[in-house]
Amino acid sequence: MANIIIRASAGSGKTFRLSNQFLQLVFHGYPVDTVLASTFTRKAAGEILDRILLRLADAVADPKKRRELADFLELPDNLAEILAKLARNLYRLRICTLDSFFNKIASTFALELGLPPGWSILEDTDSARYLGEAVRNVLSESHRNEAAKLMNLLQKGEQNRNVTQELLNLASGLLPIVRESTPKNWNHDNLLRKELNDTELQQVLERFQNAEIPKNKDKTEPKRFVQARNEIYRLAWNGEWKSFLKQTLVKNVVAGEFKFDKKEFDGELLYCIQDLVKQAGAVQINKFVEQTKATRQLLDLIVKAYYEILFREHGFRFDDVTERLGRNDFSPTLDSLAHRMDAQTDHLLLDEFQDTSMPQWNVI
């Protein structure tokens, strides 16, 4: 049978098509234990199993239902015999979630995967509790200085009283990304830009402050223009670059409109603002680059502490198991895999596969 991909919205009949594929394989004489039908939830897996058995049972008992099934599949003459064989081999049918299938693989390869003896799948409440413990461990004496330095960088110098909760929120949201990436993915030093040193910045600001601005008809300096120049000077001197970039005069320069308060300008004033805009961009980009690296370093500390707790408790989440499986290459040991699981997978039917998960892709 040919490989088939169906892309459709919810409720459009993908599960119905999957049950057709399963029955077609059975009708062609393939052993049921060589077929793996997988979906996203246990409820959906149960619905697939019910649909397969009920549609076949209805076709055996009701000629009208048999004709309806024949509209979709080429039916063999021995439907009743096939139904009886399925009923006798229900324990051999593999219709389940990917998580449960991966869990079974991990159970048979626990030693190769480095899983502790007697490991089990954690409840969500236990996982959250252990993550909280890991965060508190990172903030303990052994990592206090390192964690404080990284948190200060992430908080941009602002003190947050509830550091533990902030770290917990950070870890809860980003741990899946950490598992699927490497520190190199978080390093963007190639984006770093050269910043002006204090002396160079002071020189630019002095030129800016002394630059000529457009005059009124009476040769006086426009009040609004002077106020805008003074505010830009203050913000740049204090390093408040976000606020600096929000100034109308600066935004006009960035947009290529060299006009303010209906007055055009150029020369030294324009050149200085352009230099300051470059400095603002460099400072902001460099800060983001350093914060991204600091985030990864801090998360690495939490992940290390978290997995130490998981190994101590002999408990893991489904995502942890999938990630470990995804890092191992089973292709040289497929015969061993089939032997240990007492089934060889020749046909794979995936319903609602999470195609954004690289660990799942790797395992499949």
PASE-664139 format. One record per residue (C-alpha): residue number from 1; x, y, z. Coordinates in pm, whole numbers. Example, Ala and Ser with C-alpha at 12.3 -4.5 7.8 and 13.67 -1.06 7.14 Angstrom:
BEGIN
<rec 1,<1230,-450,780>>,
<rec 2,<1367,-106,714>>,
REM end
This chain:
BEGIN
<rec 1,<0,0,0>>,
<rec 2,<122,349,-83>>,
<rec 3,<222,605,178>>,
<rec 4,<-54,860,231>>,
<rec 5,<-56,1202,398>>,
<rec 6,<-388,1371,473>>,
<rec 7,<-392,1736,575>>,
<rec 8,<-734,1852,687>>,
<rec 9,<-909,2044,963>>,
<rec 10,<-1066,1891,1273>>,
<rec 11,<-1387,1696,1215>>,
<rec 12,<-1325,1644,844>>,
<rec 13,<-1286,1265,864>>,
<rec 14,<-915,1193,914>>,
<rec 15,<-986,934,1183>>,
<rec 16,<-1246,771,957>>,
<rec 17,<-984,744,682>>,
<rec 18,<-734,599,928>>,
<rec 19,<-979,328,1033>>,
<rec 20,<-1030,250,663>>,
<rec 21,<-654,207,621>>,
<rec 22,<-639,-24,922>>,
<rec 23,<-921,-242,794>>,
<rec 24,<-773,-249,444>>,
<rec 25,<-447,-385,585>>,
<rec 26,<-636,-649,782>>,
<rec 27,<-837,-745,472>>,
<rec 28,<-511,-789,280>>,
<rec 29,<-398,-1045,536>>,
<rec 30,<-137,-845,726>>,
<rec 31,<-103,-960,1089>>,
<rec 32,<-264,-706,1322>>,
<rec 33,<43,-687,1544>>,
<rec 34,<249,-551,1251>>,
<rec 35,<22,-245,1234>>,
<rec 36,<68,46,1474>>,
<rec 37,<-212,304,1478>>,
<rec 38,<-127,603,1690>>,
<rec 39,<-304,924,1782>>,
<rec 40,<-264,1215,2023>>,
<rec 41,<-495,1122,2312>>,
<rec 42,<-608,801,2479>>,
<rec 43,<-968,898,2412>>,
<rec 44,<-897,927,2039>>,
<rec 45,<-716,590,2042>>,
<rec 46,<-1023,431,2203>>,
<rec 47,<-1247,590,1940>>,
<rec 48,<-1033,445,1659>>,
<rec 49,<-1049,96,1812>>,
<rec 50,<-1427,124,1861>>,
<rec 51,<-1477,249,1508>>,
<rec 52,<-1275,-36,1357>>,
<rec 53,<-1453,-309,1554>>,
<rec 54,<-1805,-162,1528>>,
<rec 55,<-1784,-95,1155>>,
<rec 56,<-1666,-450,1095>>,
<rec 57,<-1926,-600,1331>>,
<rec 58,<-2205,-395,1168>>,
<rec 59,<-2094,-510,822>>,
<rec 60,<-2109,-874,933>>,
<rec 61,<-2453,-840,1097>>,
<rec 62,<-2629,-599,860>>,
<rec 63,<-2626,-626,477>>,
<rec 64,<-2698,-252,449>>,
<rec 65,<-2394,-168,662>>,
<rec 66,<-2191,-413,457>>,
<rec 67,<-2282,-226,138>>,
<rec 68,<-2191,106,305>>,
<rec 69,<-1848,-30,404>>,
<rec 70,<-1802,-163,51>>,
<rec 71,<-1833,196,-76>>,
<rec 72,<-1496,265,86>>,
<rec 73,<-1316,-69,90>>,
<rec 74,<-1282,-383,-116>>,
<rec 75,<-1440,-641,113>>,
<rec 76,<-1327,-1006,134>>,
<rec 77,<-1581,-1289,158>>,
<rec 78,<-1472,-1400,505>>,
<rec 79,<-1568,-1090,706>>,
<rec 80,<-1712,-1294,992>>,
<rec 81,<-1392,-1496,1017>>,
<rec 82,<-1180,-1178,1020>>,
<rec 83,<-1400,-1026,1293>>,
<rec 84,<-1367,-1338,1506>>,
<rec 85,<-990,-1340,1462>>,
<rec 86,<-970,-972,1563>>,
<rec 87,<-1183,-1040,1870>>,
<rec 88,<-954,-1327,1974>>,
<rec 89,<-645,-1111,1926>>,
<rec 90,<-757,-784,2082>>,
<rec 91,<-450,-791,2306>>,
<rec 92,<-233,-789,1990>>,
<rec 93,<-395,-478,1845>>,
<rec 94,<-169,-176,1881>>,
<rec 95,<-391,129,1877>>,
<rec 96,<-249,377,2125>>,
<rec 97,<-95,719,2182>>,
<rec 98,<260,789,2068>>,
<rec 99,<351,862,2430>>,
<rec 100,<244,516,2543>>,
<rec 101,<425,353,2250>>,
<rec 102,<745,546,2326>>,
<rec 103,<704,457,2692>>,
<rec 104,<694,87,2600>>,
<rec 105,<1010,119,2389>>,
<rec 106,<1186,298,2675>>,
<rec 107,<1079,26,2918>>,
<rec 108,<1244,-240,2703>>,
<rec 109,<1561,-33,2651>>,
<rec 110,<1590,128,2995>>,
<rec 111,<1953,22,3040>>,
<rec 112,<2061,155,2700>>,
<rec 113,<1879,483,2764>>,
<rec 114,<2040,530,3104>>,
<rec 115,<1708,517,3290>>,
<rec 116,<1717,403,3654>>,
<rec 117,<1561,70,3755>>,
<rec 118,<1192,86,3837>>,
<rec 119,<1136,422,3670>>,
<rec 120,<782,539,3600>>,
<rec 121,<590,826,3443>>,
<rec 122,<533,1125,3671>>,
<rec 123,<204,1294,3744>>,
<rec 124,<196,1661,3643>>,
<rec 125,<172,1769,4007>>,
<rec 126,<488,1577,4096>>,
<rec 127,<672,1717,3795>>,
<rec 128,<582,2075,3894>>,
<rec 129,<691,2009,4253>>,
<rec 130,<1028,1870,4145>>,
<rec 131,<1083,2165,3909>>,
<rec 132,<1019,2402,4198>>,
<rec 133,<1270,2210,4408>>,
<rec 134,<1526,2234,4126>>,
<rec 135,<1481,2613,4108>>,
<rec 136,<1529,2645,4482>>,
<rec 137,<1843,2430,4458>>,
<rec 138,<1986,2659,4191>>,
<rec 139,<1923,2958,4416>>,
<rec 140,<2092,2780,4707>>,
<rec 141,<2444,2855,4827>>,
<rec 142,<2623,2637,4570>>,
<rec 143,<2494,2840,4274>>,
<rec 144,<2398,3167,4444>>,
<rec 145,<2661,3396,4289>>,
<rec 146,<2629,3253,3938>>,
<rec 147,<2247,3255,3944>>,
<rec 148,<2238,3609,4087>>,
<rec 149,<2465,3737,3809>>,
<rec 150,<2254,3577,3538>>,
<rec 151,<1926,3693,3691>>,
<rec 152,<2057,4050,3715>>,
<rec 153,<2131,4040,3343>>,
<rec 154,<1786,3900,3261>>,
<rec 155,<1611,4154,3484>>,
<rec 156,<1810,4440,3324>>,
<rec 157,<1924,4554,3666>>,
<rec 158,<1569,4572,3806>>,
<rec 159,<1524,4389,4133>>,
<rec 160,<1234,4146,4157>>,
<rec 161,<1140,4026,4500>>,
<rec 162,<992,3698,4379>>,
<rec 163,<1299,3565,4200>>,
<rec 164,<1201,3204,4266>>,
<rec 165,<864,3243,4093>>,
<rec 166,<1020,3430,3802>>,
<rec 167,<1274,3151,3754>>,
<rec 168,<1002,2888,3782>>,
<rec 169,<795,3063,3513>>,
<rec 170,<1103,3087,3290>>,
<rec 171,<1185,2717,3331>>,
<rec 172,<825,2599,3284>>,
<rec 173,<796,2783,2953>>,
<rec 174,<1138,2713,2805>>,
<rec 175,<1241,2364,2924>>,
<rec 176,<1093,2195,2613>>,
<rec 177,<1299,2430,2393>>,
<rec 178,<1613,2362,2596>>,
<rec 179,<1567,1988,2547>>,
<rec 180,<1539,2028,2169>>,
<rec 181,<1830,2270,2126>>,
<rec 182,<2199,2309,2204>>,
<rec 183,<2383,2600,2372>>,
<rec 184,<2512,2692,2027>>,
<rec 185,<2153,2762,1917>>,
<rec 186,<2133,3027,2190>>,
<rec 187,<2464,3192,2101>>,
<rec 188,<2428,3482,1857>>,
<rec 189,<2766,3651,1896>>,
<rec 190,<2769,3700,1521>>,
<rec 191,<2502,3968,1574>>,
<rec 192,<2709,4168,1822>>,
<rec 193,<2778,4528,1715>>,
<rec 194,<3053,4768,1813>>,
<rec 195,<2943,5020,2076>>,
<rec 196,<3090,5363,2137>>,
<rec 197,<3297,5385,2451>>,
<rec 198,<3222,5656,2709>>,
<rec 199,<3469,5903,2560>>,
<rec 200,<3339,5851,2205>>,
<rec 201,<2979,5884,2320>>,
<rec 202,<3057,6204,2508>>,
<rec 203,<3218,6352,2197>>,
<rec 204,<2912,6272,1986>>,
<rec 205,<2682,6427,2247>>,
<rec 206,<2892,6744,2265>>,
<rec 207,<2876,6778,1887>>,
<rec 208,<2501,6715,1902>>,
<rec 209,<2445,6973,2174>>,
<rec 210,<2645,7234,1979>>,
<rec 211,<2495,7152,1641>>,
<rec 212,<2296,7426,1475>>,
<rec 213,<1920,7378,1462>>,
<rec 214,<1675,7550,1222>>,
<rec 215,<1583,7902,1332>>,
<rec 216,<1256,8083,1342>>,
<rec 217,<1205,8380,1112>>,
<rec 218,<1317,8607,1394>>,
<rec 219,<1647,8410,1418>>,
<rec 220,<1550,8247,1751>>,
<rec 221,<1568,7875,1819>>,
<rec 222,<1225,7701,1817>>,
<rec 223,<1123,7609,2170>>,
<rec 224,<993,7263,2076>>,
<rec 225,<1309,7185,1883>>,
<rec 226,<1529,7288,2176>>,
<rec 227,<1321,7077,2417>>,
<rec 228,<1345,6777,2184>>,
<rec 229,<1722,6817,2151>>,
<rec 230,<1767,6847,2530>>,
<rec 231,<1553,6539,2595>>,
<rec 232,<1747,6334,2340>>,
<rec 233,<2071,6446,2499>>,
<rec 234,<1948,6348,2847>>,
<rec 235,<1824,6006,2741>>,
<rec 236,<2140,5922,2546>>,
<rec 237,<2365,6042,2831>>,
<rec 238,<2173,5823,3081>>,
<rec 239,<2174,5524,2848>>,
<rec 240,<1794,5515,2827>>,
<rec 241,<1804,5392,2470>>,
<rec 242,<1453,5250,2451>>,
<rec 243,<1304,5587,2540>>,
<rec 244,<1557,5757,2311>>,
<rec 245,<1430,5560,2011>>,
<rec 246,<1071,5665,2088>>,
<rec 247,<1145,6038,2050>>,
<rec 248,<969,6193,1750>>,
<rec 249,<1285,6363,1624>>,
<rec 250,<1473,6032,1636>>,
<rec 251,<1189,5836,1476>>,
<rec 252,<1176,6085,1191>>,
<rec 253,<1548,6036,1122>>,
<rec 254,<1509,5659,1130>>,
<rec 255,<1221,5689,883>>,
<rec 256,<1433,5910,652>>,
<rec 257,<1224,6220,721>>,
<rec 258,<1473,6491,818>>,
<rec 259,<1208,6731,946>>,
<rec 260,<1076,6825,1289>>,
<rec 261,<810,7076,1389>>,
<rec 262,<771,7160,1017>>,
<rec 263,<1139,7254,992>>,
<rec 264,<1390,7064,781>>,
<rec 265,<1741,6998,912>>,
<rec 266,<2064,6831,802>>,
<rec 267,<2438,6870,860>>,
<rec 268,<2594,6804,1200>>,
<rec 269,<2260,6768,1378>>,
<rec 270,<2151,6490,1142>>,
<rec 271,<2488,6311,1152>>,
<rec 272,<2494,6311,1533>>,
<rec 273,<2141,6170,1560>>,
<rec 274,<2234,5897,1310>>,
<rec 275,<2543,5810,1518>>,
<rec 276,<2329,5794,1833>>,
<rec 277,<2072,5573,1658>>,
<rec 278,<2352,5330,1565>>,
<rec 279,<2466,5331,1927>>,
<rec 280,<2110,5265,2050>>,
<rec 281,<2074,4974,1809>>,
<rec 282,<2410,4828,1909>>,
<rec 283,<2332,4852,2282>>,
<rec 284,<1988,4695,2241>>,
<rec 285,<2105,4412,2014>>,
<rec 286,<2409,4334,2229>>,
<rec 287,<2188,4325,2538>>,
<rec 288,<1948,4079,2372>>,
<rec 289,<2241,3860,2266>>,
<rec 290,<2382,3852,2620>>,
<rec 291,<2039,3795,2775>>,
<rec 292,<1974,3503,2543>>,
<rec 293,<2303,3338,2640>>,
<rec 294,<2235,3408,3009>>,
<rec 295,<1889,3254,2979>>,
<rec 296,<2038,2933,2842>>,
<rec 297,<2309,2921,3110>>,
<rec 298,<2053,2969,3384>>,
<rec 299,<1821,2707,3236>>,
<rec 300,<2111,2462,3209>>,
<rec 301,<2163,2497,3585>>,
<rec 302,<1794,2429,3646>>,
<rec 303,<1781,2135,3404>>,
<rec 304,<2082,1974,3572>>,
<rec 305,<1926,2013,3916>>,
<rec 306,<1587,1894,3784>>,
<rec 307,<1721,1574,3630>>,
<rec 308,<1917,1495,3944>>,
<rec 309,<1585,1502,4129>>,
<rec 310,<1410,1292,3862>>,
<rec 311,<1678,1023,3884>>,
<rec 312,<1656,1032,4263>>,
<rec 313,<1279,983,4245>>,
<rec 314,<1293,736,3951>>,
<rec 315,<1023,936,3772>>,
<rec 316,<1009,1109,3432>>,
<rec 317,<761,1291,3211>>,
<rec 318,<654,1160,2872>>,
<rec 319,<853,1445,2712>>,
<rec 320,<1167,1336,2897>>,
<rec 321,<1128,980,2769>>,
<rec 322,<1066,1096,2411>>,
<rec 323,<1372,1322,2424>>,
<rec 324,<1593,1034,2543>>,
<rec 325,<1459,806,2273>>,
<rec 326,<1514,1076,2011>>,
<rec 327,<1882,1103,2104>>,
<rec 328,<1940,730,2046>>,
<rec 329,<1978,563,1709>>,
<rec 330,<1780,239,1708>>,
<rec 331,<1829,165,1339>>,
<rec 332,<2112,-87,1397>>,
<rec 333,<1901,-271,1656>>,
<rec 334,<1557,-284,1493>>,
<rec 335,<1553,-664,1509>>,
<rec 336,<1626,-646,1879>>,
<rec 337,<1354,-383,1920>>,
<rec 338,<1097,-604,1747>>,
<rec 339,<1206,-904,1956>>,
<rec 340,<1183,-722,2289>>,
<rec 341,<844,-570,2204>>,
<rec 342,<716,-898,2060>>,
<rec 343,<601,-718,1746>>,
<rec 344,<747,-583,1426>>,
<rec 345,<602,-259,1294>>,
<rec 346,<556,-280,918>>,
<rec 347,<268,-33,891>>,
<rec 348,<248,296,1079>>,
<rec 349,<-79,490,1091>>,
<rec 350,<-37,830,1258>>,
<rec 351,<-341,1038,1350>>,
<rec 352,<-274,1401,1456>>,
<rec 353,<103,1358,1465>>,
<rec 354,<276,1653,1637>>,
<rec 355,<504,1737,1346>>,
<rec 356,<660,2034,1530>>,
<rec 357,<830,1804,1781>>,
<rec 358,<1182,1716,1669>>,
<rec 359,<1224,1437,1932>>,
<rec 360,<907,1268,1800>>,
<rec 361,<1034,1300,1444>>,
<rec 362,<1365,1147,1549>>,
<rec 363,<1200,847,1714>>,
<rec 364,<963,784,1423>>,
REM end
